[in-house]
Amino acid sequence: MPVKRSVAATLAAALLACGAASAQTTVKEAWIRGTVAQQKATGLFAQITSVQGGRLVGASSPVAGVVEIHEMAMDGNVMKMRALPDGLALPAGKPVELKPGGYHVMLLDLKQALEPGSTVPVTLVFEGADKKRDSVELQVPVKALNAAAKPAMQHSGH
């Protein structure tokens, strides 16, 4: 039935455009901040939800020599960034935002400039509550250097 195949193809394309999923973990709205020539680092941002809970424990990409999971946080008046060697906790069923100024995946020792409009292959590695590891392969769009996280929901009438 051609209609069913067409619907299936459309759904598959929509899933690829929106994000990727493993059996336990969904990655949505992933993007990488573009770079300029000679820039050696940038960040990957996304929304990750783990059905049963777990951790983001690793990542890799052929465009980077090193890929780490990082946290950026304020220490007094100083913003500090640090690697999370044990990964990032993903509470069961709760979305975790990777965003500028917070948790993110850091691509270091870049092998080339990342041009807005291009895509970058990235593999994220997750460890479930059962300690089993699973990976998600993404084709992540590169956004402009000045791209920011999507705006938070606004409340009105207060």
DONULUM-549733 format. One record per atom (N, C-alpha, C): x, y, z; residue number from 1; residue in one letter. Coordinates in nm, 3 decimals, padded with zeros to 5 digits. Layout:
# DONULUM-549733
<node <X, Y, Z>, NUM, "a">
...
END
This chain:
# DONULUM-549733
<node <00.083, -00.117, 00.000>, 1, "m">
<node <00.000, 00.000, 00.000>, 1, "m">
<node <00.088, 00.124, 00.000>, 1, "m">
<node <00.088, 00.199, -00.108>, 2, "p">
<node <00.174, 00.315, -00.118>, 2, "p">
<node <00.149, 00.420, -00.012>, 2, "p">
<node <00.026, 00.437, 00.033>, 3, "v">
<node <-00.004, 00.539, 00.133>, 3, "v">
<node <00.068, 00.508, 00.263>, 3, "v">
<node <00.066, 00.383, 00.306>, 4, "k">
<node <00.133, 00.346, 00.432>, 4, "k">
<node <00.283, 00.369, 00.422>, 4, "k">
<node <00.344, 00.331, 00.309>, 5, "r">
<node <00.487, 00.354, 00.293>, 5, "r">
<node <00.518, 00.503, 00.296>, 5, "r">
<node <00.435, 00.581, 00.234>, 6, "s">
<node <00.455, 00.726, 00.233>, 6, "s">
<node <00.446, 00.785, 00.374>, 6, "s">
<node <00.347, 00.740, 00.450>, 7, "v">
<node <00.333, 00.786, 00.588>, 7, "v">
<node <00.453, 00.743, 00.670>, 7, "v">
<node <00.497, 00.618, 00.654>, 8, "a">
<node <00.613, 00.568, 00.729>, 8, "a">
<node <00.738, 00.648, 00.694>, 8, "a">
<node <00.757, 00.677, 00.565>, 9, "a">
<node <00.874, 00.755, 00.524>, 9, "a">
<node <00.868, 00.896, 00.582>, 9, "a">
<node <00.749, 00.955, 00.583>, 10, "t">
<node <00.732, 01.089, 00.640>, 10, "t">
<node <00.761, 01.088, 00.790>, 10, "t">
<node <00.710, 00.988, 00.861>, 11, "l">
<node <00.736, 00.978, 01.005>, 11, "l">
<node <00.884, 00.958, 01.033>, 11, "l">
<node <00.950, 00.874, 00.955>, 12, "a">
<node <01.093, 00.851, 00.974>, 12, "a">
<node <01.172, 00.980, 00.952>, 12, "a">
<node <01.137, 01.055, 00.848>, 13, "a">
<node <01.206, 01.182, 00.822>, 13, "a">
<node <01.181, 01.280, 00.936>, 13, "a">
<node <01.060, 01.284, 00.989>, 14, "a">
<node <01.029, 01.375, 01.100>, 14, "a">
<node <01.109, 01.338, 01.224>, 14, "a">
<node <01.122, 01.210, 01.253>, 15, "l">
<node <01.201, 01.167, 01.369>, 15, "l">
<node <01.347, 01.208, 01.354>, 15, "l">
<node <01.402, 01.191, 01.235>, 16, "l">
<node <01.541, 01.230, 01.213>, 16, "l">
<node <01.558, 01.380, 01.228>, 16, "l">
<node <01.462, 01.457, 01.183>, 17, "a">
<node <01.472, 01.603, 01.193>, 17, "a">
<node <01.460, 01.651, 01.337>, 17, "a">
<node <01.380, 01.583, 01.418>, 18, "c">
<node <01.355, 01.628, 01.555>, 18, "c">
<node <01.457, 01.578, 01.654>, 18, "c">
<node <01.515, 01.464, 01.630>, 19, "g">
<node <01.609, 01.409, 01.726>, 19, "g">
<node <01.630, 01.262, 01.701>, 19, "g">
<node <01.681, 01.194, 01.802>, 20, "a">
<node <01.708, 01.052, 01.791>, 20, "a">
<node <01.676, 00.987, 01.923>, 20, "a">
<node <01.661, 00.855, 01.918>, 21, "a">
<node <01.627, 00.784, 02.041>, 21, "a">
<node <01.691, 00.647, 02.044>, 21, "a">
<node <01.725, 00.603, 02.163>, 22, "s">
<node <01.762, 00.464, 02.187>, 22, "s">
<node <01.642, 00.401, 02.255>, 22, "s">
<node <01.657, 00.281, 02.302>, 23, "a">
<node <01.545, 00.214, 02.369>, 23, "a">
<node <01.501, 00.290, 02.493>, 23, "a">
<node <01.593, 00.355, 02.562>, 24, "q">
<node <01.562, 00.419, 02.689>, 24, "q">
<node <01.574, 00.571, 02.689>, 24, "q">
<node <01.639, 00.627, 02.589>, 25, "t">
<node <01.675, 00.768, 02.594>, 25, "t">
<node <01.637, 00.840, 02.465>, 25, "t">
<node <01.583, 00.960, 02.480>, 26, "t">
<node <01.545, 01.042, 02.365>, 26, "t">
<node <01.629, 01.171, 02.367>, 26, "t">
<node <01.683, 01.207, 02.251>, 27, "v">
<node <01.758, 01.331, 02.235>, 27, "v">
<node <01.681, 01.418, 02.136>, 27, "v">
<node <01.644, 01.539, 02.178>, 28, "k">
<node <01.567, 01.629, 02.094>, 28, "k">
<node <01.635, 01.765, 02.085>, 28, "k">
<node <01.606, 01.834, 01.975>, 29, "e">
<node <01.651, 01.971, 01.954>, 29, "e">
<node <01.802, 01.990, 01.971>, 29, "e">
<node <01.879, 01.892, 01.925>, 30, "a">
<node <02.025, 01.902, 01.935>, 30, "a">
<node <02.079, 02.004, 01.835>, 30, "a">
<node <02.179, 02.081, 01.878>, 31, "w">
<node <02.249, 02.174, 01.790>, 31, "w">
<node <02.388, 02.202, 01.843>, 31, "w">
<node <02.474, 02.245, 01.753>, 32, "i">
<node <02.612, 02.280, 01.787>, 32, "i">
<node <02.635, 02.425, 01.748>, 32, "i">
<node <02.703, 02.500, 01.833>, 33, "r">
<node <02.736, 02.639, 01.802>, 33, "r">
<node <02.850, 02.641, 01.700>, 33, "r">
<node <02.831, 02.718, 01.592>, 34, "g">
<node <02.931, 02.730, 01.488>, 34, "g">
<node <03.061, 02.792, 01.540>, 34, "g">
<node <03.165, 02.780, 01.461>, 35, "t">
<node <03.297, 02.831, 01.502>, 35, "t">
<node <03.356, 02.917, 01.390>, 35, "t">
<node <03.465, 02.983, 01.425>, 36, "v">
<node <03.543, 03.058, 01.327>, 36, "v">
<node <03.675, 02.985, 01.305>, 36, "v">
<node <03.746, 03.022, 01.200>, 37, "a">
<node <03.875, 02.959, 01.171>, 37, "a">
<node <03.966, 02.967, 01.293>, 37, "a">
<node <04.038, 02.864, 01.319>, 38, "q">
<node <04.133, 02.852, 01.429>, 38, "q">
<node <04.068, 02.829, 01.566>, 38, "q">
<node <03.936, 02.836, 01.575>, 39, "q">
<node <03.869, 02.808, 01.703>, 39, "q">
<node <03.877, 02.658, 01.727>, 39, "q">
<node <03.915, 02.618, 01.847>, 40, "k">
<node <03.940, 02.476, 01.876>, 40, "k">
<node <03.836, 02.410, 01.965>, 40, "k">
<node <03.729, 02.483, 02.000>, 41, "a">
<node <03.628, 02.423, 02.088>, 41, "a">
<node <03.491, 02.485, 02.062>, 41, "a">
<node <03.387, 02.406, 02.087>, 42, "t">
<node <03.250, 02.454, 02.080>, 42, "t">
<node <03.162, 02.360, 02.162>, 42, "t">
<node <03.034, 02.396, 02.173>, 43, "g">
<node <02.943, 02.317, 02.254>, 43, "g">
<node <02.829, 02.258, 02.175>, 43, "g">
<node <02.781, 02.143, 02.223>, 44, "l">
<node <02.660, 02.079, 02.172>, 44, "l">
<node <02.554, 02.093, 02.279>, 44, "l">
<node <02.433, 02.129, 02.236>, 45, "f">
<node <02.322, 02.153, 02.327>, 45, "f">
<node <02.203, 02.071, 02.280>, 45, "f">
<node <02.119, 02.026, 02.372>, 46, "a">
<node <02.005, 01.941, 02.337>, 46, "a">
<node <01.916, 01.924, 02.459>, 46, "a">
<node <01.807, 01.851, 02.439>, 47, "q">
<node <01.721, 01.809, 02.549>, 47, "q">
<node <01.725, 01.656, 02.550>, 47, "q">
<node <01.759, 01.599, 02.667>, 48, "i">
<node <01.771, 01.453, 02.679>, 48, "i">
<node <01.673, 01.404, 02.784>, 48, "i">
<node <01.599, 01.298, 02.750>, 49, "t">
<node <01.507, 01.237, 02.844>, 49, "t">
<node <01.533, 01.087, 02.847>, 49, "t">
<node <01.553, 01.033, 02.966>, 50, "s">
<node <01.573, 00.890, 02.986>, 50, "s">
<node <01.449, 00.832, 03.054>, 50, "s">
<node <01.386, 00.734, 02.992>, 51, "v">
<node <01.262, 00.676, 03.043>, 51, "v">
<node <01.280, 00.620, 03.184>, 51, "v">
<node <01.384, 00.539, 03.203>, 52, "q">
<node <01.405, 00.474, 03.333>, 52, "q">
<node <01.516, 00.537, 03.415>, 52, "q">
<node <01.574, 00.644, 03.365>, 53, "g">
<node <01.684, 00.708, 03.436>, 53, "g">
<node <01.817, 00.647, 03.395>, 53, "g">
<node <01.922, 00.722, 03.417>, 54, "g">
<node <02.056, 00.676, 03.381>, 54, "g">
<node <02.152, 00.792, 03.378>, 54, "g">
<node <02.252, 00.782, 03.290>, 55, "r">
<node <02.354, 00.885, 03.280>, 55, "r">
<node <02.400, 00.900, 03.135>, 55, "r">
<node <02.434, 01.023, 03.098>, 56, "l">
<node <02.509, 01.047, 02.976>, 56, "l">
<node <02.654, 01.029, 03.016>, 56, "l">
<node <02.721, 00.926, 02.964>, 57, "v">
<node <02.855, 00.893, 03.013>, 57, "v">
<node <02.967, 00.918, 02.912>, 57, "v">
<node <02.932, 00.948, 02.789>, 58, "g">
<node <03.038, 00.972, 02.692>, 58, "g">
<node <02.984, 01.024, 02.561>, 58, "g">
<node <03.076, 01.070, 02.476>, 59, "a">
<node <03.039, 01.120, 02.345>, 59, "a">
<node <03.163, 01.118, 02.257>, 59, "a">
<node <03.139, 01.116, 02.126>, 60, "s">
<node <03.250, 01.122, 02.031>, 60, "s">
<node <03.201, 01.185, 01.901>, 60, "s">
<node <03.296, 01.239, 01.824>, 61, "s">
<node <03.266, 01.296, 01.694>, 61, "s">
<node <03.395, 01.298, 01.612>, 61, "s">
<node <03.386, 01.266, 01.484>, 62, "p">
<node <03.507, 01.268, 01.402>, 62, "p">
<node <03.564, 01.409, 01.380>, 62, "p">
<node <03.488, 01.514, 01.413>, 63, "v">
<node <03.539, 01.651, 01.393>, 63, "v">
<node <03.620, 01.701, 01.513>, 63, "v">
<node <03.620, 01.624, 01.623>, 64, "a">
<node <03.688, 01.668, 01.745>, 64, "a">
<node <03.785, 01.561, 01.794>, 64, "a">
<node <03.900, 01.607, 01.843>, 65, "g">
<node <03.996, 01.514, 01.902>, 65, "g">
<node <03.949, 01.461, 02.037>, 65, "g">
<node <03.876, 01.545, 02.110>, 66, "v">
<node <03.825, 01.511, 02.243>, 66, "v">
<node <03.682, 01.561, 02.254>, 66, "v">
<node <03.594, 01.480, 02.314>, 67, "v">
<node <03.457, 01.522, 02.341>, 67, "v">
<node <03.428, 01.488, 02.488>, 67, "v">
<node <03.385, 01.590, 02.564>, 68, "e">
<node <03.361, 01.573, 02.708>, 68, "e">
<node <03.224, 01.627, 02.747>, 68, "e">
<node <03.171, 01.574, 02.855>, 69, "i">
<node <03.047, 01.624, 02.913>, 69, "i">
<node <03.088, 01.727, 03.017>, 69, "i">
<node <03.032, 01.848, 03.008>, 70, "h">
<node <03.074, 01.960, 03.093>, 70, "h">
<node <02.956, 02.022, 03.166>, 70, "h">
<node <02.993, 02.094, 03.273>, 71, "e">
<node <02.899, 02.177, 03.347>, 71, "e">
<node <02.960, 02.316, 03.356>, 71, "e">
<node <02.877, 02.417, 03.335>, 72, "m">
<node <02.920, 02.554, 03.356>, 72, "m">
<node <02.834, 02.607, 03.471>, 72, "m">
<node <02.898, 02.663, 03.572>, 73, "a">
<node <02.824, 02.710, 03.689>, 73, "a">
<node <02.894, 02.832, 03.747>, 73, "a">
<node <02.818, 02.912, 03.818>, 74, "m">
<node <02.872, 03.030, 03.884>, 74, "m">
<node <02.937, 02.991, 04.017>, 74, "m">
<node <03.056, 03.044, 04.042>, 75, "d">
<node <03.127, 03.028, 04.168>, 75, "d">
<node <03.152, 03.170, 04.216>, 75, "d">
<node <03.060, 03.222, 04.298>, 76, "g">
<node <03.065, 03.363, 04.333>, 76, "g">
<node <03.030, 03.444, 04.210>, 76, "g">
<node <03.120, 03.533, 04.168>, 77, "n">
<node <03.099, 03.613, 04.047>, 77, "n">
<node <03.173, 03.558, 03.927>, 77, "n">
<node <03.227, 03.437, 03.940>, 78, "v">
<node <03.308, 03.379, 03.833>, 78, "v">
<node <03.236, 03.257, 03.776>, 78, "v">
<node <03.220, 03.256, 03.642>, 79, "m">
<node <03.161, 03.140, 03.578>, 79, "m">
<node <03.274, 03.040, 03.552>, 79, "m">
<node <03.255, 02.917, 03.598>, 80, "k">
<node <03.357, 02.813, 03.582>, 80, "k">
<node <03.299, 02.696, 03.504>, 80, "k">
<node <03.385, 02.637, 03.421>, 81, "m">
<node <03.346, 02.521, 03.344>, 81, "m">
<node <03.431, 02.404, 03.390>, 81, "m">
<node <03.365, 02.288, 03.405>, 82, "r">
<node <03.441, 02.170, 03.444>, 82, "r">
<node <03.384, 02.047, 03.376>, 82, "r">
<node <03.472, 01.952, 03.350>, 83, "a">
<node <03.429, 01.824, 03.294>, 83, "a">
<node <03.360, 01.743, 03.403>, 83, "a">
<node <03.265, 01.660, 03.362>, 84, "l">
<node <03.195, 01.570, 03.453>, 84, "l">
<node <03.244, 01.428, 03.422>, 84, "l">
<node <03.353, 01.384, 03.489>, 85, "p">
<node <03.412, 01.255, 03.455>, 85, "p">
<node <03.319, 01.135, 03.477>, 85, "p">
<node <03.221, 01.149, 03.566>, 86, "d">
<node <03.125, 01.041, 03.589>, 86, "d">
<node <03.000, 01.056, 03.504>, 86, "d">
<node <02.997, 01.156, 03.418>, 87, "g">
<node <02.882, 01.178, 03.331>, 87, "g">
<node <02.777, 01.265, 03.396>, 87, "g">
<node <02.664, 01.276, 03.328>, 88, "l">
<node <02.554, 01.362, 03.370>, 88, "l">
<node <02.434, 01.276, 03.405>, 88, "l">
<node <02.383, 01.292, 03.527>, 89, "a">
<node <02.265, 01.216, 03.572>, 89, "a">
<node <02.143, 01.255, 03.490>, 89, "a">
<node <02.064, 01.154, 03.453>, 90, "l">
<node <01.940, 01.173, 03.380>, 90, "l">
<node <01.827, 01.111, 03.464>, 90, "l">
<node <01.757, 01.192, 03.543>, 91, "p">
<node <01.649, 01.139, 03.625>, 91, "p">
<node <01.539, 01.076, 03.539>, 91, "p">
<node <01.480, 00.969, 03.587>, 92, "a">
<node <01.378, 00.896, 03.512>, 92, "a">
<node <01.264, 00.987, 03.468>, 92, "a">
<node <01.239, 00.990, 03.337>, 93, "g">
<node <01.126, 01.061, 03.281>, 93, "g">
<node <01.134, 01.212, 03.281>, 93, "g">
<node <01.243, 01.271, 03.330>, 94, "k">
<node <01.253, 01.416, 03.338>, 94, "k">
<node <01.354, 01.467, 03.234>, 94, "k">
<node <01.311, 01.563, 03.151>, 95, "p">
<node <01.404, 01.617, 03.052>, 95, "p">
<node <01.520, 01.692, 03.119>, 95, "p">
<node <01.639, 01.671, 03.066>, 96, "v">
<node <01.759, 01.743, 03.111>, 96, "v">
<node <01.803, 01.830, 02.995>, 96, "v">
<node <01.815, 01.959, 03.022>, 97, "e">
<node <01.854, 02.056, 02.918>, 97, "e">
<node <02.005, 02.071, 02.915>, 97, "e">
<node <02.063, 02.050, 02.798>, 98, "l">
<node <02.202, 02.087, 02.773>, 98, "l">
<node <02.191, 02.222, 02.704>, 98, "l">
<node <02.243, 02.329, 02.768>, 99, "k">
<node <02.224, 02.463, 02.715>, 99, "k">
<node <02.343, 02.551, 02.748>, 99, "k">
<node <02.360, 02.658, 02.671>, 100, "p">
<node <02.469, 02.752, 02.701>, 100, "p">
<node <02.457, 02.801, 02.845>, 100, "p">
<node <02.569, 02.803, 02.916>, 101, "g">
<node <02.569, 02.848, 03.055>, 101, "g">
<node <02.532, 02.739, 03.153>, 101, "g">
<node <02.513, 02.617, 03.107>, 102, "g">
<node <02.476, 02.506, 03.195>, 102, "g">
<node <02.548, 02.379, 03.152>, 102, "g">
<node <02.477, 02.268, 03.159>, 103, "y">
<node <02.533, 02.141, 03.111>, 103, "y">
<node <02.544, 02.147, 02.959>, 103, "y">
<node <02.648, 02.085, 02.904>, 104, "h">
<node <02.666, 02.077, 02.760>, 104, "h">
<node <02.769, 01.970, 02.727>, 104, "h">
<node <02.777, 01.935, 02.600>, 105, "v">
<node <02.881, 01.845, 02.551>, 105, "v">
<node <02.984, 01.933, 02.481>, 105, "v">
<node <03.107, 01.925, 02.525>, 106, "m">
<node <03.214, 02.010, 02.473>, 106, "m">
<node <03.293, 01.934, 02.367>, 106, "m">
<node <03.303, 01.991, 02.248>, 107, "l">
<node <03.385, 01.936, 02.141>, 107, "l">
<node <03.516, 02.014, 02.141>, 107, "l">
<node <03.625, 01.946, 02.172>, 108, "l">
<node <03.756, 02.009, 02.187>, 108, "l">
<node <03.852, 01.960, 02.079>, 108, "l">
<node <03.959, 02.034, 02.059>, 109, "d">
<node <04.060, 02.000, 01.959>, 109, "d">
<node <03.994, 01.979, 01.823>, 109, "d">
<node <03.912, 02.078, 01.784>, 110, "l">
<node <03.841, 02.069, 01.656>, 110, "l">
<node <03.938, 02.057, 01.540>, 110, "l">
<node <03.903, 01.974, 01.443>, 111, "k">
<node <03.988, 01.949, 01.328>, 111, "k">
<node <03.956, 02.043, 01.213>, 111, "k">
<node <03.845, 02.118, 01.225>, 112, "q">
<node <03.803, 02.210, 01.120>, 112, "q">
<node <03.703, 02.309, 01.179>, 112, "q">
<node <03.682, 02.420, 01.108>, 113, "a">
<node <03.577, 02.515, 01.148>, 113, "a">
<node <03.442, 02.449, 01.122>, 113, "a">
<node <03.344, 02.478, 01.207>, 114, "l">
<node <03.209, 02.424, 01.192>, 114, "l">
<node <03.119, 02.535, 01.142>, 114, "l">
<node <03.080, 02.526, 01.017>, 115, "e">
<node <03.003, 02.629, 00.949>, 115, "e">
<node <02.854, 02.618, 00.978>, 115, "e">
<node <02.789, 02.730, 01.014>, 116, "p">
<node <02.643, 02.728, 01.030>, 116, "p">
<node <02.577, 02.674, 00.903>, 116, "p">
<node <02.477, 02.589, 00.923>, 117, "g">
<node <02.407, 02.526, 00.812>, 117, "g">
<node <02.458, 02.387, 00.781>, 117, "g">
<node <02.577, 02.352, 00.830>, 118, "s">
<node <02.629, 02.218, 00.809>, 118, "s">
<node <02.578, 02.125, 00.920>, 118, "s">
<node <02.608, 01.998, 00.910>, 119, "t">
<node <02.575, 01.903, 01.017>, 119, "t">
<node <02.701, 01.830, 01.059>, 119, "t">
<node <02.701, 01.786, 01.184>, 120, "v">
<node <02.816, 01.718, 01.243>, 120, "v">
<node <02.770, 01.584, 01.301>, 120, "v">
<node <02.838, 01.474, 01.265>, 121, "p">
<node <02.804, 01.347, 01.326>, 121, "p">
<node <02.855, 01.341, 01.471>, 121, "p">
<node <02.768, 01.301, 01.562>, 122, "v">
<node <02.804, 01.289, 01.703>, 122, "v">
<node <02.739, 01.161, 01.756>, 122, "v">
<node <02.814, 01.088, 01.837>, 123, "t">
<node <02.759, 00.971, 01.905>, 123, "t">
<node <02.757, 01.001, 02.054>, 123, "t">
<node <02.640, 00.987, 02.116>, 124, "l">
<node <02.625, 01.002, 02.261>, 124, "l">
<node <02.611, 00.863, 02.322>, 124, "l">
<node <02.678, 00.842, 02.435>, 125, "v">
<node <02.675, 00.711, 02.503>, 125, "v">
<node <02.604, 00.727, 02.636>, 125, "v">
<node <02.506, 00.641, 02.659>, 126, "f">
<node <02.425, 00.644, 02.780>, 126, "f">
<node <02.441, 00.516, 02.858>, 126, "f">
<node <02.431, 00.528, 02.989>, 127, "e">
<node <02.430, 00.411, 03.077>, 127, "e">
<node <02.295, 00.413, 03.148>, 127, "e">
<node <02.220, 00.305, 03.134>, 128, "g">
<node <02.089, 00.296, 03.196>, 128, "g">
<node <02.099, 00.264, 03.344>, 128, "g">
<node <01.985, 00.268, 03.411>, 129, "a">
<node <01.979, 00.234, 03.554>, 129, "a">
<node <02.029, 00.091, 03.575>, 129, "a">
<node <02.016, 00.006, 03.472>, 130, "d">
<node <02.060, -00.133, 03.480>, 130, "d">
<node <02.209, -00.149, 03.448>, 130, "d">
<node <02.280, -00.036, 03.428>, 131, "k">
<node <02.424, -00.030, 03.397>, 131, "k">
<node <02.457, -00.074, 03.254>, 131, "k">
<node <02.355, -00.104, 03.173>, 132, "k">
<node <02.381, -00.138, 03.033>, 132, "k">
<node <02.404, -00.010, 02.956>, 132, "k">
<node <02.497, -00.016, 02.860>, 133, "r">
<node <02.529, 00.102, 02.779>, 133, "r">
<node <02.459, 00.093, 02.644>, 133, "r">
<node <02.422, 00.212, 02.595>, 134, "d">
<node <02.355, 00.225, 02.467>, 134, "d">
<node <02.405, 00.355, 02.405>, 134, "d">
<node <02.404, 00.362, 02.274>, 135, "s">
<node <02.449, 00.486, 02.211>, 135, "s">
<node <02.344, 00.536, 02.113>, 135, "s">
<node <02.348, 00.666, 02.090>, 136, "v">
<node <02.260, 00.732, 01.994>, 136, "v">
<node <02.350, 00.807, 01.896>, 136, "v">
<node <02.329, 00.781, 01.768>, 137, "e">
<node <02.405, 00.849, 01.663>, 137, "e">
<node <02.321, 00.963, 01.610>, 137, "e">
<node <02.378, 01.082, 01.607>, 138, "l">
<node <02.307, 01.201, 01.563>, 138, "l">
<node <02.379, 01.268, 01.447>, 138, "l">
<node <02.303, 01.338, 01.364>, 139, "q">
<node <02.356, 01.432, 01.266>, 139, "q">
<node <02.310, 01.568, 01.318>, 139, "q">
<node <02.399, 01.641, 01.382>, 140, "v">
<node <02.361, 01.761, 01.457>, 140, "v">
<node <02.382, 01.886, 01.372>, 140, "v">
<node <02.277, 01.969, 01.358>, 141, "p">
<node <02.292, 02.092, 01.280>, 141, "p">
<node <02.379, 02.193, 01.354>, 141, "p">
<node <02.457, 02.268, 01.275>, 142, "v">
<node <02.541, 02.374, 01.329>, 142, "v">
<node <02.466, 02.505, 01.312>, 142, "v">
<node <02.455, 02.581, 01.422>, 143, "k">
<node <02.387, 02.711, 01.419>, 143, "k">
<node <02.490, 02.823, 01.428>, 143, "k">
<node <02.444, 02.945, 01.404>, 144, "a">
<node <02.531, 03.063, 01.404>, 144, "a">
<node <02.603, 03.080, 01.537>, 144, "a">
<node <02.718, 03.147, 01.532>, 145, "l">
<node <02.799, 03.172, 01.651>, 145, "l">
<node <02.721, 03.235, 01.765>, 145, "l">
<node <02.630, 03.324, 01.732>, 146, "n">
<node <02.556, 03.395, 01.836>, 146, "n">
<node <02.425, 03.324, 01.872>, 146, "n">
<node <02.408, 03.200, 01.829>, 147, "a">
<node <02.285, 03.126, 01.862>, 147, "a">
<node <02.278, 03.104, 02.012>, 147, "a">
<node <02.158, 03.111, 02.064>, 148, "a">
<node <02.134, 03.090, 02.207>, 148, "a">
<node <02.029, 02.982, 02.223>, 148, "a">
<node <02.013, 02.938, 02.344>, 149, "a">
<node <01.909, 02.839, 02.373>, 149, "a">
<node <01.774, 02.899, 02.340>, 149, "a">
<node <01.677, 02.811, 02.313>, 150, "k">
<node <01.542, 02.861, 02.285>, 150, "k">
<node <01.492, 02.936, 02.407>, 150, "k">
<node <01.411, 03.041, 02.386>, 151, "p">
<node <01.364, 03.119, 02.500>, 151, "p">
<node <01.274, 03.037, 02.591>, 151, "p">
<node <01.282, 03.066, 02.719>, 152, "a">
<node <01.197, 02.997, 02.817>, 152, "a">
<node <01.053, 03.041, 02.798>, 152, "a">
<node <00.960, 02.959, 02.842>, 153, "m">
<node <00.820, 02.994, 02.834>, 153, "m">
<node <00.794, 03.118, 02.918>, 153, "m">
<node <00.716, 03.208, 02.866>, 154, "q">
<node <00.682, 03.332, 02.936>, 154, "q">
<node <00.545, 03.316, 03.003>, 154, "q">
<node <00.532, 03.366, 03.123>, 155, "h">
<node <00.403, 03.368, 03.191>, 155, "h">
<node <00.344, 03.506, 03.177>, 155, "h">
<node <00.213, 03.513, 03.157>, 156, "s">
<node <00.150, 03.644, 03.148>, 156, "s">
<node <00.037, 03.653, 03.248>, 156, "s">
<node <-00.006, 03.774, 03.274>, 157, "g">
<node <-00.120, 03.795, 03.362>, 157, "g">
<node <-00.089, 03.791, 03.510>, 157, "g">
<node <00.039, 03.804, 03.545>, 158, "h">
<node <00.075, 03.805, 03.689>, 158, "h">
<node <00.078, 03.944, 03.742>, 158, "h">
END
